[in-house]
């Protein structure tokens, strides 16, 4: 019997899937993070599934995963039903299945990230952890803060000027800690793949927590395993919903949900508003990249741009086209932030030197400290 969930859309889908499982085999296509969450969800709700599928034999590291057989797509039972776990590779996966003779009506996929976000929340049950963020509501009412991006225009002297100011930074900014006495007030880690790379061990995140008032990260990442660790009491988890196709909402309560749209800066802006800041300055948000993906799927490369990140940090370049910066979608998020700020008496300024972000009013960073 399917366990009840408060999400009616997910509940309805799981009931449908349960009925299918009584008469047909069900396979999850993809053993990535999303495939794992789908498997955990089906197990939690007592829905039988019969294995996983990978596209190539080279993708199969073990014959079983989570106690289920892993099939190469060339060996799949054609009478089964197939749940596509990926959105990035959805079209390719559907094409692979249909080329093997699987009828389209036996392929289950989703148009956006709504369902997988529901699945993740259902599996992780993060409410008690994200509720801890409520202590930051209006904690900085009427103050100003600086949101620091990792763009190549950012300089060490900028960080030195920010000593004593309330600052937010993200991802691999810790790589500058041995070059300056500046330390951020708040630190954000949003990217799932990057969090695994940057903070593979508890000692890595423990060091970061020791440097900041609070570290915020999404429930999706590998850091969620430390949610009950008493030694990491200033590590906080937010529930993020990915809305990558349309202009995203701007969360008024980040203890409930925050919206992601290709840049952690958008998460930080939502937190800054929630904390009560009335002036928010962006620095190092160049919005200028070596390669970008446009909304129509075309790729533009700019050979004159040498780096995506500041010179004092690793300049990781995405190899997969789906991870290239989606600048037009990011701009929709910045527009949503600007409109929310204007409607709520918040000023967002761009104090970045140069760059291509023109949505917010420009100010001279150096004059802020004269």
N, C-alpha and C positions, 0 to 999 in steps of 0.2 A: 504493500500500500504506500502511495506517495505521501511523504510528510507534508504537513501544511506549511506554507510560507506566506508572509504578509504581503508579498508582491503578487498581485492578482494576474498580471500578464505572464510572469514566470510560472506561476502555479498552473495556469491554463496550458501553457506549452508543455510542462512536465507531465501533466495528466495525459495529454495527447501522445507524448513520447512513450509513456508507460503502456498505453494501449497497443502501440506499434510493437513494443518489445515482447508482447505476449505471442505474437504471430510471426515476427521477423527478427533477423539478426540486426543489430545496430553497431556501427563502427564510428569511431571518432577519427577524423582525418586531421593529423597534425599532432606531434608530441612536443609542442612548445608550452609556454606558460598558459595560454588560453586552453589548449587541449587538456592540460593537467587540471585546470579549474573545472572544465566541463566534466571530466571524469569524477572529480571529487563531489561535484553537485549530484551527478547521477547515483553515485554510491550512497550519498547522504539520504537521498530520497528513494532508495531501494528500487532503482530502475536498472534493469539488466542491460548491459552492453557487452559486446563480444570481442572487442579488441580495438587496436589503433592501426592507422594506416600512415605510411610515409611514401613519398613520391618515388624515391630512389633507394635501391639496396644500400647505397653508400651512406644514406641518412640513418640507417638502422644500426645502432650501437649494440643493442641487446635484443634477444629474441622475444623477451617479455618486458612489459612496463606496467607498474602498478598491478602486477599479477595477471595481466592480460597479454595475449599474443600480439605481436607487432607484425603486420603484413606489409610487404611491398605492394604497390598498387597493381603490379602485373599479376599478383596472386589473389586478388580480392574475390570473395564470393559475390557474383553478380546479382544474387537475389536479396542482398542486404539493403539496409537504409544507411545513409552516410551523413554524418553531422560534420559540417565544415567548421573547424575551430578558429581559423584565421580570417581576418578581414583584409589584411594587406595582400594576401595571395589567393583570395577567394575565387576570383575569376579563373585563375590558372588551375586551381584545384577542381573546380566544376568542369572545366574543359578536359582535364585528365580523366575524370570519372566517366564523362560522357563518351570520350574516345574509347574507353574500355567496354562500352555497351550498357552503362548504367542509365536507366531512364531518368529524365530530369525531375520527375515527381518523387523520386526516392532520394533526392539530394536536398538536405536541409541547410540553408545558409541564411544570413541576416544582412540587412542593408547598411547597418551602422553598428555602433558600439553599445547601444542601449541594452541589449540582452546580455552581453558578456559582462557589462558592469553590474547588472542585476545578479548574475551568477556569482560573481566575485564577492559581492556583499552578502549573498546568501551563504556562501561557503565560509567566509572569514568571520562573519558576525561582528563587525568592528564597532558597533554603536557605543559600547562601554568605553572604548579607547578614544574614539574621536570626540566623545562628550567632554573629555578632559581639556579640550581646546577652549571650552567656554570660559576658562579663567582669564583668557586674553581679550575678552570682549571689552572694548573701550578702555583698555589698560593704558593707552597713550592718547587719550582724548585731547584733541586740539594741538598736538605736537607735530613735528616734522620728522621725516625719515628719508633715508637714501636707499634705493634699491639698486644693487650693483650687478651689472651684467658682466660677462666674461669676454667682451669684445676686444679687438686688438687696440682700440684707442685708450683703454684703461692703463694707467701708469701707477707705479709704486707711490709716487708722490701724492696721487689722488687719495690713496688709502691712508697715507700719513695725515693728510688734511682732515680725514674723517674720524680720526681718533677723538673720542668723546661724543660723537654723534651716534644716533640710533641707526643702525644699518642692517640690511638684509642682503645676503648673497646666496650663491647656489653651486651645486655640483662640484666641480674640481677647484674651487677657489682656495681650498686649504693648501694648495701647492705653493701659495705665496707666503705662507706663515713663517717660513724661515728667512724671509727677506724684509719683514716689517713687524713692528710691534703692534700694529692695528689688529684687532680681532672683531668679527661681526657680532652684533647682538643676536641675530636670528639667522639660522642656516636652513636652506631648503634642498632636499634631494627628491627629485620627482621622476627622472628617467629610470625605467625598470632595468634596462640593460646596463646603463652607466652605474647604477648603484651596486650592482654585482661586481663590476670591474673596480670601482673606486674603494668600496668598503667590503672586501671579501671576508674579513674576520671581525670578531667582536672588538678587538683592540683598536681597529681602525675607527669604528664609530664611537667607541668610548673616548678616544682622543678628541674627536670632533665635539662631543658633548661637553668635554672639559673646557673647551675654548669659547663656548657660547652660552647665552642665557637659555636658549631652546633650539632644538633641531626638529624640523618638521619634514615628514616624508609620507608618501602615499602608502596605503595598505597593500598595494600590489607587490611591492618590492621585497627583496630578501631580508630587509631590516625588520619586517613584521615579526620575525621569529623572536625578537627581543622585547615584544610588547609587555611582557610581565616581568622583565628583568629589573630588580630593585636598584641596581647600580647604574641604570640608565633612565633615571626618573625624569630627565628633561628631554627625552625623546618622545615626540608626539606624532600621532598618525591621523592623517586626514583621508576621508573618502572622496575619491576623485571620479568624476564622470567625464568621459572623453566625447566631445562633440566636435568632430573635425570637418564636417561638411558645411554647416551653416554657422551664422554668427552666434556665438555661445551666449548663454545667460551670464550674469555677473552675480555670484553668490552673495547673499546678504547674511548668511550664517554658515561660516566655514566649518563649524563644529558638526554640521549636518552634511554638507557636500561642498566641494569646490569643483570648478569646471576647468578642464584642460583643453588646450587648443594649440599644440605644437611648440609651446614655449613655457618654461617654468616661471618666466616673468609674469605671466598672466595669473598664475596661482599666487604669487607674491603680492600682486596688486590687490587681489581679493582679501588676502590676509591683512594687508596694510589698512584697507578700509574698515575691516572688522575690528581692528585694534584701536580705531578712533583717530588715526592720523588725518590731519587736515591739509598738510602739504607733503607731497610725495615727489622726490626728485630721482630721476633715472640717470645713472652714470654707467658708461661702458656698455650701453645697449646700442650697438652699432647698427644692427638690423641690415647687415651687409655681408654677404657670404660668397664663398668661392663657387658654389653651385646651388641652384635652387630648383624646386619643382613648382610649376604653375598649376592653377586650378584645372587646366585642360589636360594635365599630365605631361606636358612638354618640359624638358630640362634645359636650363640655361646655365652656361658656365662662364665665369668671368676670370680670364687668365691674369688680369691686372691685379686681382685681389689675391694676396699670398697666404693669408691666415684667416681662420674663423675666430680664433681666441687670442687673448693677450699673450705677449711674448714670454711671460714668466710661467705659463702653464702649458701642459700637453695640448697640442693642436690636433685632436683626434678628428680625422676626416671620415665621414660615413662612406662605406664602400657600397652599401645597398641603396639603390635609388629611392626606395620607400622611406629611407631615413634622412634623405636630403631635406633641408629646411623648406617648408611650405609657406613661403613669405606671404602670399595673398591671404591664406587662412590665418596666419599670425596677425595680420593687419585687421582682420575682422574682430579678433579678440581685443586688440588695442582700441579699436573704435568702440567696442562694448564697454571697456573700462573708462574711456573718455566720457561717454554719455552718462554712465552711472555716476562718475565723479561730478560732472556738471549739475546733475539733478540732485546731488546730495551735499553740495557745498564743499567739495574736495577739490584741491588743485593738484594736478599732475603735470610736472615740468620735465622736459628732456634736457638734462645738463651734460649729455654726451658730447664729446668733441667730434664733430663731423658725423659720419654715418648717414643712413638713409631713412631714419624714422622721423617723419614730419607730422605725425598725428597729434603730438602734444606740443604745447608752447615751448619754445627754446629759451634757455637761460644760460648764462656764462657760469660754469662751475666755479672757476677761481674767484669770481666776484662775490660768491656766497660766503667767503671766508675773509673778506677784507674788512 
